[in-house]
């Protein structure tokens, strides 16, 4: 048995199991203070059979470098009380079990690689567009960490102020991918909840445009074999065909591969794992 | 002894050796027809001691996937006579020796990893800006191939038509990175040879701006530990401090790492290998 912790800024979910068909999942636990939240996590694992290892996919920024003195910490988060918090170390010591630690999005990518939309693909990316934009990346069968970890939400995009006067709401970069495409950005641009926008509203065409531009960048930089798009905004499934079409149009035949030229419906896809994607990814991380 | 072939669209260079201090390099051979060019390559290797393996870094696009029926081919190049040309297979059969095959830029990156500006760094990128823009990428100690191979020159950049009315000259995308920053793009925008532009000409500030925007994208996507900038345009060394400053300003403190915040002079650097970089990279490829 393995353990998994999906650690979000709003709530934590824990699980014990081995795969999507064999898993016990906790109720969501509100993310309050670190001490209180960790106590709920520890209590969950103490109530269940012992696990061989626990995987943690955490909100960030996090230190995921094994050789660093702050490995397993949540680092510079603006979330009150959580900056510079040892996470992996506390869980490991309290439960006496080895821990793997990565970003929430890398962990979700790993779950999709093991049981979801990227089975058998050693080069792909998983992009999530919701209240923020994040992404997990696999290259040559291994998750990308590098200097820190990928921050796919912060690439800078072309924006035509005549077509889109909204300047973007990223506090660091204004009109980066995250500043233009999240739920809160949509809310601010259109002055209504994005959920109330009809599916033929021009908001979605503009949204698909920005996402397609970003995917062109990612495709040219990473040469992925598939791109998985998840998160709350991507529940607007009308976006998928619009993004695929604009992605092809923008690339304009430059990347000559049948996966892009002919089979784009299987190149840009939604995630295959459902509600338990995050915690399943954490279990996959523990099993690595 | 190992062999190396740097295969450019204008000229080929071959070498036999083991490292930068122990290498015999051919005169440049004009890239004429495939048959004629390959004959010159084969003659060079027949005149030298036998090699254990030959590495080829080739202009492209190329098929670098070992399991593909066209592995080792130059594929859809517009260069007359070279489309769909078996390269690795011909060299291997004629010389009776095993061959490694990759893009010219991946190969150059490998040389920098082994003997140059990226020794000991398993996550970095090598970007070349000259008559075109290309890039080699290493992640977790391995070159990135993915679906095809990275095409770093074709990410789409923000361009303000009021500051830069030049629309870009990429035949596929107009104002992608390649369309805005190459030598030919500079020539077309400023109507003079870029070599004649004084170092305080506004051309260089604009050039640094676009390159810095692209590096923000690459840094957010790949999380590299170093970025090496080479190619003819980057011989304008006044660009380096301008690019570093704009890179930091554009990131605006978002990527919180001392390598970027404090030590950017060692984060964005020129290549360390000199004239024989390409062919040394090819030898490094053979030695992998």
Interface residues (C-beta under 8 A of the other chain):
Chain A: X61 X75 X76 X123 X137 X139 X140 X142 X144 X145 X146 X147 X148 X149 X150 X151 X152 X153 X154 X155 X156 X157 X158 X159 X172 X173 X175 X213 X216 X217 X218 X219 X220 X221 X222 X223 X224 X225 X250 X251 X252 X253 X254 X255 X256 X257 X259 X260
Chain B: X61 X75 X76 X123 X137 X139 X140 X142 X144 X145 X146 X147 X148 X149 X150 X151 X152 X153 X154 X155 X156 X157 X158 X159 X172 X173 X175 X213 X216 X217 X218 X219 X220 X221 X222 X223 X224 X225 X250 X251 X252 X253 X254 X255 X256 X257 X259 X260
